[in-house]
Amino acid sequence: EERMSVGCSTALLLVTTVLVAISSQYLVHSIDGLVNQWHFPQAFVGVVLLPIIGNACEHASAVRLAIQDKPVVSIMIAVGS
């Protein structure tokens, strides 16, 4: 069984952290454009839209598992998100 070295794991963690930080900056700047162009209140975007969009993958997983008749896992995902 091959394992990743500590140095490689640390480098990969650093690279993904930088990519997430850059993506977050793009998201924040796009919110300003959305608020100005569509006249949404900034609080609505931050409190309602961002959490829904941010957890979309978790919501989809919970629904998929509920459809597959795995309600315990589905509820665990839904409560945990």
C-alpha positions as CSV (number, residue, x, y, z in Angstrom):
1,E,0.0,0.0,0.0
2,E,1.5,3.3,-1.1
3,R,1.2,6.3,1.2
4,M,1.8,9.9,0.5
5,S,4.8,11.5,2.2
6,V,4.4,14.1,4.9
7,G,6.1,16.7,2.7
8,C,3.8,15.9,-0.2
9,S,0.7,16.0,2.0
10,T,1.8,19.3,3.5
11,A,2.4,20.8,0.0
12,L,-0.9,19.6,-1.3
13,L,-2.7,21.0,1.8
14,L,-0.9,24.4,1.2
15,V,-1.8,24.5,-2.5
16,T,-5.5,23.7,-1.9
17,T,-5.7,26.2,0.9
18,V,-4.3,28.9,-1.5
19,L,-6.8,27.9,-4.2
20,V,-9.7,28.0,-1.7
21,A,-8.6,31.5,-0.6
22,I,-8.5,32.7,-4.2
23,S,-11.9,31.2,-4.9
24,S,-13.3,32.9,-1.9
25,Q,-12.0,36.3,-3.0
26,Y,-13.7,35.8,-6.4
27,L,-16.9,34.9,-4.7
28,V,-16.8,38.0,-2.5
29,H,-16.2,40.3,-5.4
30,S,-19.0,38.6,-7.4
31,I,-21.4,39.3,-4.6
32,D,-20.7,43.0,-4.9
33,G,-21.6,42.8,-8.6
34,L,-24.8,40.8,-7.8
35,V,-25.9,43.3,-5.2
36,N,-25.3,46.3,-7.4
37,Q,-26.7,44.8,-10.6
38,W,-29.8,43.0,-9.3
39,H,-30.5,45.2,-6.3
40,F,-30.5,42.4,-3.8
41,P,-29.8,43.4,-0.2
42,Q,-26.3,42.4,0.8
43,A,-27.6,40.9,4.0
44,F,-30.0,38.6,2.0
45,V,-27.2,37.4,-0.1
46,G,-24.9,36.7,2.8
47,V,-27.5,35.1,5.1
48,V,-29.7,33.2,2.7
49,L,-28.1,32.6,-0.7
50,L,-24.5,31.8,0.3
51,P,-25.4,29.1,2.8
52,I,-27.8,27.5,0.3
53,I,-25.2,27.5,-2.5
54,G,-22.4,26.5,-0.2
55,N,-24.2,23.5,1.0
56,A,-25.8,22.5,-2.3
57,C,-23.6,19.4,-2.6
58,E,-24.5,18.2,0.9
59,H,-28.2,18.8,0.2
60,A,-28.0,16.8,-3.0
61,S,-26.2,14.0,-1.2
62,A,-28.9,13.9,1.5
63,V,-31.7,13.8,-1.1
64,R,-29.9,11.1,-3.1
65,L,-29.4,8.9,-0.1
66,A,-33.0,9.4,1.0
67,I,-34.1,8.3,-2.5
68,Q,-31.9,5.2,-2.1
69,D,-33.8,4.3,1.1
70,K,-30.9,5.3,3.5
71,P,-32.7,7.7,5.8
72,V,-30.3,7.5,8.7
73,V,-27.4,8.7,6.6
74,S,-29.5,11.2,4.9
75,I,-30.6,12.7,8.2
76,M,-27.1,12.7,9.5
77,I,-25.9,14.7,6.5
78,A,-28.8,17.1,6.7
79,V,-28.4,17.8,10.4
80,G,-24.6,18.1,10.1
81,S,-24.7,20.7,7.3
